[in-house]
């Protein structure tokens, strides 16, 4: 008996969301156990987010976004697909609903940790001028 097995393929279209924010301030960093030296906190009013194309829509549930990039964009009013020059500033790690903040580990901290952990990559990984990091041997 022969039968065809068709995989259940679900397609999705990834979306980029733009969000302008004001830093939540030192008190929020302290209350959540973070520092501005290693982490970036972004106030995330999930109801006031725009897509890359300017459409206003609710921000998706941040669950599952850990490990995704947090990017810095310049003047979004003049941004086009041809002038898109983002720079990664952090890696998203968690969302704190009680404070409405998305937390990211600053990319300089991540790169410094990689550079220290894998000395053979030293010449390929940019050095951070403001952060000194010690990594314990295993």
Secondary structure, 3 states (H helix, E strand, C coil): CCCCCCCCCCCCCCCCEECCCCCCCHHHHHHHCCCCCCEEEEECCCCCEEECCCCEECCCCCCCCCCCEEEECCCHHHCCCCCCCCEEEEEEEEEECCCCEEEEEEHHHHHHHHHHHCHHHCCCCCCCCCCCCCCCCC
